[in-house]
């Protein structure tokens, strides 16, 4: 079932067309069984060309961009920044809460 969900997320992300820098591709990692079992808060990006970063603030490097409709499993928050895993993309990225509907 997890494989089917990952395949669906990959197809969805490919259709949404988010851009990844080489640094962002290095951040990608497999979903652990524990993370898959946890009830995740799913957020949706609400604008196009939204930067995702390596940390909670504009001083952290931009790792790539996502577009409206991209889903993110939120795992934490620091101030106005949400950390999570992009569906079909890198994990542990940070997006400003103003660009997310959670």
N, C-alpha and C positions, 0 to 999 in steps of 0.2 A: 504494500500500500504506500509506503514511504517513497518507493521508487516511482510509482505512478504520480504522486504529488510533486516530486522533484522534476519529473519529465514535463508535467503540466506547467509548472512554474518557469522552467527553462523556455518552453514554447511561448508562454506569455511574455516573458522578458525580451525574447528575440523579436517579437512583434512590436514591442514598445520602443525598441531601438535606443537603449542607453549606451553612452560612450564610456569606455574604460581606458584609463591610462595604464602603462606598464606597471606602475606602482600599485594601482588598484587591483590588477590581476594577481599580483603577488599576495594580496591580502586574502584572497579567496581560500576557503577551506571547506571540508566536508561537514555536513550537519551531523551532530552527535545524536545518539539515541536518546540521551537525556533531554537535549534541547527539543527534539521532535515530540517528546511526550509532554513537555511543559505547554500549558495553555498560553500561547503568545498573543500579545496585543498586535493586531495588524493595522498598520497605518498606510495611507495612500498619498502619494505625492500629488499636490494640487496645482502645479505649474510646470511649464517646460523649461529645460535647461538649468535645472536645479543642481547646484554643486553638492557632492558628498565629499566629506573631509576625513582626515586621519585623526581628528580629535575635536573636542567640543569648543570650537571658536574659529573665528575667521583668520586667526594667525596660523592655524594648522594647514598643511598642504591640501590642495584640491586633488582628489584621487580620480575624479570622473564626474560625469553629469547624468542625471536621470530626467525623465519626462513625466508629464501628467499621467496618472493611472498606475505608475510603478508601485508595487507593494513592498513593504518593509515590515519584518517581524521585529517590533521594538523590544529591546532587552534592558534598556536603562535610560536615564535622563540626568543631565547635569545642566542646571540653569534652564536656558531656552533651547538646549540641544538634545536631540534624541539619538541614541546609539542603537543600531540594530543590524539585521541581516537582510540585504536586498534579495528578493525572490529571483533565483536564477543568476545571481551575481555575487559580488564580494560580501563578506561578513565583517561585522565590527566597524561599520562606517557611521559617520555622524552627519545628521541633517538638521538644520534649524527647524524648530517646531512650527514656525510660521508657514512653512512650505508643506506641512503634513496635516492630513485629516486622520485623527486617531480615535 
